[in-house]
Amino acid sequence: MMNQILFSGVIGLFLTLVGTPLLIKLLARKGYGQYIRDDGPREHASKRGTPTMGGIAFILATVAAYFLSKVITGKPPTFSGLLVLGLMVGMGLVGFLDDYIKIVKRRSLGLRAKAKMAGQLIVGIAFAVLALMFPDARGNTPASTKLSFITDFGWSIGPVLFVIWALFMILAMSNGVNLTDGLDGLATGASVLVFGAYTFIGVWQYQESCANAQTLTNPAACYEVRDPLDLAVVASALMGACLGFLWWNTSPAKIFMGDTGSLALGGVLTGLAILSRTELLVAIMGGLFVLITMSVVIQVGSFRLTGRRVFRMAPLQHHFELKGWSEVLVVVRFWIIQGICVIVGLGLFYAGWAAEK
């Protein structure tokens, strides 16, 4: 069964390593280059015209890796796996339209704010509604209407509030990854770390699943997650695909992921959190995305209330650039921060299991 995880990760890695250069040539030929704002750090001016919409590469690679791993192992797809992939593709499509309008229509802000929000809401609502349908033999649907940290806790909030909660998470994480995607390789490398963590979580939940309660040493510490192994397959495919893309996206980047990639990554990360019942834990494991988002909130709030800025520039990574840090220095140090967040998150995940045991 674990072969699926290995195959999906290796295939995802191979496809983006080989396929991304082909996408770079195609985008360069069509002139689909990145727009760079004039009010950003001066060093970024040299990036103008670099091919963007690179998220297409790892989105397609992830989907292909997932299904090829199924063909190789002879295992059928699960509804949970398809649901998470659907969320990724749907959010990626919204981002693609945004990127396309920026480049082809020469409109720097891309989609109108209302149109972009509408697209995200449609995709998010579809995911949330479907996640509460199609129970398995044990009666488990992909998602639960209870809030979760390491597992579900408390009372059910009901389907309506669950849809609202899921939408909030999807929008928050998507915008968080989007804000993080401001330096070469920053969001991609951070995503690799988080998807690696979710690969581990999926495997652990599969081994300690309540479906196997009769063979567990401590059934009280089991996980009621519908398809944990398949979520690990998706996470492994994402980790491999993002790692291969990072080869071309690291400084100096040959391609940018664009909103196509950042919205897709934020969406699929939220999907993994919701379906693995680790909704609040993802705020810790994706701590870099949260930190960068909060820097923007603080900057905007401070300026509106006091007329003063807390940071030289927001998001946070640009503040340190303007303080004299090189781009590579900022990226590596922020990766370290993200690594620490992942370690803390996994530590809490294990501690929760050990406490029940």
C-alpha positions as CSV (number, residue, x, y, z in Angstrom):
1,M,0.0,0.0,0.0
2,M,2.8,2.4,0.8
3,N,4.2,2.0,-2.7
4,Q,1.5,4.5,-3.8
5,I,3.2,7.2,-1.8
6,L,6.6,6.4,-3.1
7,F,5.5,6.3,-6.7
8,S,3.4,9.5,-6.6
9,G,6.3,11.4,-5.1
10,V,8.9,10.2,-7.5
11,I,6.6,10.7,-10.5
12,G,5.6,14.2,-9.4
13,L,9.3,15.1,-9.0
14,F,10.3,13.7,-12.4
15,L,7.4,15.3,-14.3
16,T,8.2,18.8,-13.0
17,L,11.9,18.4,-13.4
18,V,11.4,17.5,-17.1
19,G,8.2,19.3,-17.9
20,T,8.9,22.8,-16.4
21,P,11.6,23.7,-18.9
22,L,9.2,22.9,-21.7
23,L,6.6,25.1,-20.1
24,I,9.2,27.9,-19.7
25,K,9.9,27.7,-23.5
26,L,6.2,27.8,-24.3
27,L,5.4,30.7,-22.0
28,A,8.5,32.7,-23.2
29,R,7.5,32.1,-26.9
30,K,4.0,33.5,-26.2
31,G,5.5,36.4,-24.2
32,Y,3.7,35.5,-20.9
33,G,6.1,37.4,-18.6
34,Q,5.8,38.6,-15.0
35,Y,4.6,42.1,-14.3
36,I,6.7,43.8,-11.7
37,R,5.4,46.7,-9.7
38,D,7.5,49.9,-9.7
39,D,7.0,50.4,-6.0
40,G,8.7,47.2,-5.0
41,P,12.4,46.6,-4.2
42,R,14.7,47.8,-7.0
43,E,16.4,44.4,-7.3
44,H,13.1,43.0,-8.6
45,A,13.1,45.1,-11.7
46,S,15.4,42.5,-13.4
47,K,12.7,39.9,-13.0
48,R,10.3,41.7,-15.3
49,G,9.4,39.4,-18.2
50,T,10.3,36.2,-16.5
51,P,7.7,33.5,-17.5
52,T,4.9,33.2,-15.0
53,M,1.8,30.8,-14.6
54,G,4.3,28.1,-13.7
55,G,1.8,26.6,-11.3
56,I,0.5,24.8,-14.3
57,A,3.5,22.6,-14.2
58,F,3.1,21.2,-10.6
59,I,-0.7,21.1,-10.9
60,L,-0.6,18.9,-13.9
61,A,2.3,16.9,-12.5
62,T,0.4,16.3,-9.2
63,V,-2.7,15.1,-10.9
64,A,-0.7,12.9,-13.3
65,A,1.4,11.5,-10.5
66,Y,-1.7,10.6,-8.4
67,F,-3.4,8.7,-11.2
68,L,-0.3,7.0,-12.5
69,S,0.5,5.7,-9.0
70,K,-3.0,4.2,-9.0
71,V,-2.5,2.6,-12.3
72,I,0.9,1.2,-11.3
73,T,-0.4,-0.2,-8.0
74,G,-3.8,-1.2,-9.2
75,K,-5.5,0.7,-6.4
76,P,-8.7,2.8,-7.1
77,P,-8.9,6.5,-6.4
78,T,-10.8,7.6,-3.3
79,F,-13.4,10.3,-3.1
80,S,-11.2,12.2,-0.6
81,G,-8.2,12.2,-3.0
82,L,-10.3,13.3,-5.9
83,L,-11.9,16.0,-3.8
84,V,-8.6,17.5,-2.7
85,L,-7.3,17.4,-6.2
86,G,-10.5,19.1,-7.5
87,L,-10.0,21.9,-5.0
88,M,-6.4,22.4,-6.2
89,V,-7.4,22.4,-9.8
90,G,-10.4,24.7,-9.2
91,M,-8.4,27.3,-7.3
92,G,-5.6,27.0,-9.8
93,L,-8.1,27.8,-12.6
94,V,-9.2,31.0,-10.8
95,G,-5.5,32.0,-10.4
96,F,-4.9,31.2,-14.1
97,L,-7.6,33.5,-15.2
98,D,-6.1,36.2,-12.9
99,D,-2.6,35.7,-14.4
100,Y,-4.0,35.5,-18.0
101,I,-5.7,38.9,-17.7
102,K,-2.7,40.5,-16.1
103,I,-0.4,39.3,-19.0
104,V,-2.6,39.3,-22.1
105,K,-5.0,42.1,-21.2
106,R,-2.1,44.1,-19.7
107,R,-4.2,44.9,-16.6
108,S,-1.8,44.8,-13.6
109,L,-4.5,43.9,-11.1
110,G,-5.8,40.9,-13.1
111,L,-9.3,39.8,-12.3
112,R,-11.6,42.3,-10.7
113,A,-11.7,41.8,-7.0
114,K,-15.4,40.7,-7.1
115,A,-14.8,38.3,-9.9
116,K,-11.8,36.7,-8.2
117,M,-13.7,36.4,-4.9
118,A,-16.7,34.9,-6.7
119,G,-14.5,32.2,-8.4
120,Q,-12.9,31.3,-5.1
121,L,-16.3,31.1,-3.4
122,I,-17.7,28.8,-6.0
123,V,-14.8,26.4,-5.8
124,G,-14.7,26.6,-2.0
125,I,-18.5,26.0,-1.6
126,A,-18.4,23.1,-4.0
127,F,-15.6,21.5,-2.1
128,A,-17.2,22.0,1.4
129,V,-20.6,20.7,0.3
130,L,-19.2,17.6,-1.4
131,A,-16.9,16.9,1.6
132,L,-20.0,16.3,3.7
133,M,-21.4,13.8,1.2
134,F,-20.7,10.2,0.1
135,P,-20.1,8.3,3.4
136,D,-18.0,5.2,3.4
137,A,-18.9,1.8,4.9
138,R,-18.2,3.1,8.4
139,G,-20.4,6.1,7.8
140,N,-17.5,8.6,7.6
141,T,-17.7,11.4,5.1
142,P,-14.5,13.0,3.9
143,A,-15.0,16.0,6.2
144,S,-16.6,16.4,9.6
145,T,-18.8,19.2,10.9
146,K,-16.7,19.3,14.1
147,L,-13.7,21.6,14.5
148,S,-10.4,19.8,14.6
149,F,-6.9,20.4,15.9
150,I,-5.1,17.0,16.0
151,T,-8.5,15.2,15.8
152,D,-12.1,16.4,15.9
153,F,-13.2,18.0,19.2
154,G,-16.3,19.6,20.6
155,W,-19.8,19.6,19.2
156,S,-20.8,19.7,15.6
157,I,-21.1,23.2,14.2
158,G,-23.6,22.1,11.5
159,P,-23.3,22.0,7.7
160,V,-23.9,25.7,7.2
161,L,-21.3,26.9,9.6
162,F,-18.9,24.2,8.4
163,V,-19.2,25.6,4.8
164,I,-18.5,29.1,6.1
165,W,-15.5,27.9,8.2
166,A,-14.1,25.9,5.2
167,L,-14.4,29.0,3.0
168,F,-12.6,31.1,5.5
169,M,-9.8,28.6,5.7
170,I,-9.5,28.3,1.9
171,L,-9.5,32.0,1.3
172,A,-7.0,32.7,4.2
173,M,-4.5,30.0,3.2
174,S,-4.7,30.8,-0.5
175,N,-4.0,34.5,0.1
176,G,-1.3,33.5,2.6
177,V,0.6,31.5,0.0
178,N,-0.1,34.2,-2.6
179,L,1.5,36.9,-0.3
180,T,4.4,34.6,0.4
181,D,5.1,34.1,-3.3
182,G,7.2,37.3,-3.6
183,L,10.8,35.9,-3.7
184,D,12.4,33.2,-5.8
185,G,11.5,29.8,-4.4
186,L,10.2,31.1,-1.1
187,A,6.6,29.8,-1.3
188,T,7.6,26.7,-3.2
189,G,10.2,25.6,-0.7
190,A,7.9,26.3,2.2
191,S,5.2,24.3,0.6
192,V,7.5,21.3,0.1
193,L,8.1,21.2,3.9
194,V,4.4,21.3,4.7
195,F,3.4,18.7,2.2
196,G,6.1,16.4,3.5
197,A,4.6,16.8,7.0
198,Y,1.1,15.9,5.6
199,T,2.6,12.8,3.9
200,F,3.8,11.7,7.3
201,I,0.4,12.5,9.0
202,G,-1.5,10.6,6.4
203,V,0.7,7.5,6.9
204,W,0.4,7.7,10.7
205,Q,-3.3,8.1,10.6
206,Y,-3.6,5.1,8.2
207,Q,-1.6,3.0,10.6
208,E,-3.6,4.1,13.6
209,S,-7.0,4.3,11.9
210,C,-10.1,3.4,13.8
211,A,-11.0,1.1,10.9
212,N,-8.2,-1.1,12.3
213,A,-9.2,-0.8,15.9
214,Q,-9.2,-4.5,16.5
215,T,-5.5,-4.7,15.7
216,L,-4.4,-1.6,17.5
217,T,-2.7,-1.7,20.9
218,N,-4.7,1.4,22.0
219,P,-8.0,1.8,20.0
220,A,-8.8,4.9,22.1
221,A,-6.0,6.8,20.3
222,C,-7.2,5.9,16.8
223,Y,-8.1,8.4,14.0
224,E,-11.6,8.7,12.4
225,V,-10.3,9.9,9.0
226,R,-11.9,8.5,5.9
227,D,-9.0,8.0,3.5
228,P,-5.8,8.9,5.3
229,L,-3.5,6.8,3.0
230,D,-4.9,8.5,-0.1
231,L,-4.4,11.9,1.4
232,A,-0.8,10.9,2.0
233,V,-0.5,9.9,-1.7
234,V,-1.8,13.4,-2.8
235,A,0.6,15.1,-0.3
236,S,3.5,13.0,-1.6
237,A,2.7,13.9,-5.2
238,L,2.6,17.6,-4.2
239,M,5.8,17.4,-2.3
240,G,7.6,15.8,-5.3
241,A,6.0,18.1,-7.9
242,C,6.9,21.2,-5.9
243,L,10.4,20.0,-5.3
244,G,11.0,19.5,-9.0
245,F,9.5,22.9,-9.7
246,L,11.8,24.5,-7.1
247,W,14.8,23.4,-9.2
248,W,13.7,26.0,-11.8
249,N,12.0,28.4,-9.4
250,T,14.9,29.0,-7.1
251,S,17.1,32.1,-7.4
252,P,17.5,33.3,-10.1
253,A,14.1,32.0,-11.0
254,K,13.5,30.8,-14.6
255,I,9.8,30.8,-14.0
256,F,7.3,32.0,-11.4
257,M,4.3,30.1,-10.2
258,G,1.9,33.1,-10.4
259,D,-1.5,33.2,-8.9
260,T,-2.1,29.9,-10.8
261,G,0.2,28.1,-8.4
262,S,-0.2,30.1,-5.2
263,L,-4.0,29.8,-5.1
264,A,-3.8,26.1,-6.0
265,L,-1.2,25.4,-3.2
266,G,-3.2,27.3,-0.6
267,G,-6.4,25.5,-1.6
268,V,-5.0,22.0,-1.6
269,L,-3.2,22.6,1.7
270,T,-6.5,23.6,3.3
271,G,-8.2,20.6,1.7
272,L,-5.6,18.3,3.3
273,A,-6.1,19.9,6.7
274,I,-9.9,19.7,6.6
275,L,-10.0,16.1,5.4
276,S,-7.2,14.9,7.8
277,R,-9.1,16.6,10.7
278,T,-6.1,19.0,11.4
279,E,-7.8,22.3,10.7
280,L,-6.2,24.4,13.4
281,L,-2.9,22.5,13.3
282,V,-2.3,23.7,9.8
283,A,-2.1,27.3,11.1
284,I,1.0,26.1,13.0
285,M,2.6,23.9,10.3
286,G,1.9,26.6,7.7
287,G,3.2,29.2,10.2
288,L,5.3,31.1,7.6
289,F,2.2,31.8,5.5
290,V,0.3,33.0,8.6
291,L,3.2,35.2,9.7
292,I,3.5,36.9,6.3
293,T,-0.3,37.4,6.1
294,M,-0.3,39.0,9.6
295,S,2.5,41.4,8.5
296,V,0.2,42.7,5.8
297,V,-2.8,43.0,8.2
298,I,-0.6,44.8,10.8
299,Q,0.8,47.2,8.1
300,V,-2.6,48.1,6.7
301,G,-4.2,48.4,10.1
302,S,-1.4,50.6,11.5
303,F,-1.4,52.9,8.5
304,R,-5.2,53.3,8.5
305,L,-5.3,54.0,12.3
306,T,-2.2,56.0,12.8
307,G,-0.9,57.0,9.4
308,R,2.4,55.2,10.2
309,R,3.8,52.0,8.8
310,V,5.3,49.3,11.1
311,F,7.4,47.7,8.3
312,R,9.4,49.3,5.6
313,M,7.3,47.3,3.2
314,A,4.8,44.5,3.4
315,P,4.6,41.5,3.0
316,L,7.3,40.8,5.6
317,Q,10.0,39.4,3.2
318,H,10.3,42.7,1.4
319,H,10.8,44.5,4.8
320,F,14.0,42.6,5.2
321,E,15.1,43.1,1.6
322,L,14.8,46.9,2.2
323,K,16.9,46.4,5.4
324,G,19.7,45.1,3.2
325,W,19.3,41.3,3.3
326,S,19.9,39.6,0.0
327,E,17.0,37.7,-1.5
328,V,18.7,34.3,-1.0
329,L,19.3,35.2,2.7
330,V,15.7,36.1,3.3
331,V,14.5,32.9,1.5
332,V,16.8,30.5,3.4
333,R,16.0,32.1,6.8
334,F,12.3,32.0,6.1
335,W,12.6,28.4,5.1
336,I,14.2,27.7,8.4
337,I,11.3,29.5,10.1
338,Q,8.9,27.3,8.1
339,G,10.9,24.2,9.1
340,I,10.6,25.0,12.7
341,C,6.8,25.5,12.4
342,V,6.5,22.1,10.7
343,I,8.6,20.4,13.5
344,V,6.5,22.1,16.2
345,G,3.3,21.0,14.4
346,L,4.4,17.4,14.0
347,G,5.5,17.4,17.6
348,L,2.0,18.5,18.8
349,F,0.4,16.0,16.5
350,Y,2.5,13.2,18.0
351,A,2.1,14.5,21.5
352,G,-1.7,14.4,21.1
353,W,-1.6,10.8,20.1
354,A,0.8,9.9,22.9
355,A,-1.4,11.6,25.5
356,E,-4.4,9.5,24.5
357,K,-2.2,6.4,24.6
